Amino acid sequence: MARGVTYPENVIEDIKKRALHRVRILSGQLRGLEKMIENEDYCIDMITQSLAIQKSLGSLNKLLVENHLRTHVTAQFEAGGDDRERAVEELLRVFELSNNR
């Protein structure tokens, strides 16, 4: 959390609900993949499951970014100065991480 900025809310309730739903789906997908590995299932089936998990993670990341933009980044930009600069730096770091896959 950026210093010096007061946030009206940390997580938007609707986004929180959707993100938790996505995490629960991911948990089930991961358990399923674990069983597939233990059972030595067909490789393509395991890869397909792994790719589905990655897609679900992408959906979760999108929700988390949306929440961050609507709450923290908005407040940081309104605060201006160092807070605004910190928001830009954070987003650039996330962008870099997402492109280094």
C-alpha positions in Angstrom: 0.0 0.0 0.0 1.3 3.4 -0.9 2.3 5.7 1.9 0.4 8.9 2.4 -2.7 7.9 0.5 -6.0 7.2 2.2 -8.1 4.6 0.4 -11.9 4.7 0.5 -12.0 0.9 0.2 -9.4 -1.8 -0.3 -11.5 -4.2 -2.4 -14.7 -3.5 -4.2 -17.3 -5.9 -2.9 -18.4 -7.2 -6.3 -14.8 -7.8 -7.4 -14.0 -9.5 -4.1 -16.9 -11.9 -4.6 -15.8 -12.7 -8.2 -12.2 -13.0 -7.3 -12.9 -15.4 -4.4 -15.1 -17.5 -6.8 -12.2 -17.6 -9.3 -9.8 -18.7 -6.5 -12.2 -21.5 -5.5 -12.4 -22.7 -9.1 -8.6 -22.5 -9.3 -8.2 -24.6 -6.2 -10.4 -27.3 -7.7 -8.5 -27.2 -10.9 -5.2 -27.6 -9.1 -6.5 -30.5 -7.1 -7.7 -32.1 -10.3 -4.3 -31.6 -11.9 -2.5 -33.1 -8.8 -4.7 -36.2 -9.1 -4.0 -36.4 -12.8 -0.3 -36.4 -12.1 -0.6 -38.9 -9.3 -2.6 -41.2 -11.6 -0.1 -40.7 -14.4 -2.9 -39.6 -16.8 -2.3 -38.9 -20.4 0.2 -36.0 -20.9 -2.0 -34.0 -23.2 -4.9 -34.1 -20.7 -2.6 -32.8 -18.0 -1.3 -30.1 -20.2 -4.8 -29.1 -21.2 -5.7 -28.9 -17.5 -2.6 -26.8 -16.8 -3.4 -24.4 -19.6 -7.0 -24.0 -18.2 -5.4 -23.1 -14.8 -3.2 -20.5 -16.5 -6.3 -19.0 -18.2 -8.1 -18.9 -14.9 -5.1 -17.2 -13.3 -5.3 -14.6 -16.1 -8.9 -14.0 -15.3 -8.1 -13.6 -11.6 -5.2 -11.2 -12.4 -7.6 -9.1 -14.6 -10.0 -8.8 -11.6 -7.2 -7.8 -9.3 -5.9 -5.2 -11.7 -9.4 -3.8 -12.2 -9.8 -3.4 -8.4 -6.4 -1.8 -8.1 -7.1 0.7 -10.8 -10.6 1.6 -9.4 -9.3 2.0 -5.8 -5.7 2.5 -5.2 -4.5 4.0 -8.5 -7.4 6.4 -8.6 -6.5 7.6 -5.1 -2.8 7.8 -5.9 -3.5 9.9 -9.0 -5.8 12.2 -7.1 -3.1 12.7 -4.5 -0.6 13.5 -7.2 3.2 14.0 -6.6 5.1 11.0 -5.3 1.9 8.9 -4.9 1.1 9.3 -8.5 4.6 8.4 -9.5 4.5 5.3 -7.3 1.3 4.2 -9.0 2.9 4.5 -12.4 6.0 2.6 -11.2 3.8 -0.2 -9.7 1.8 -0.6 -12.9 5.0 -0.7 -15.0 6.4 -3.4 -12.8 3.2 -5.5 -13.2 3.3 -4.9 -16.9 6.9 -6.1 -17.0 6.1 -9.2 -15.0 3.2 -10.1 -17.3 5.4 -9.8 -20.4 8.3 -11.9 -19.0 6.4 -15.1 -19.2 
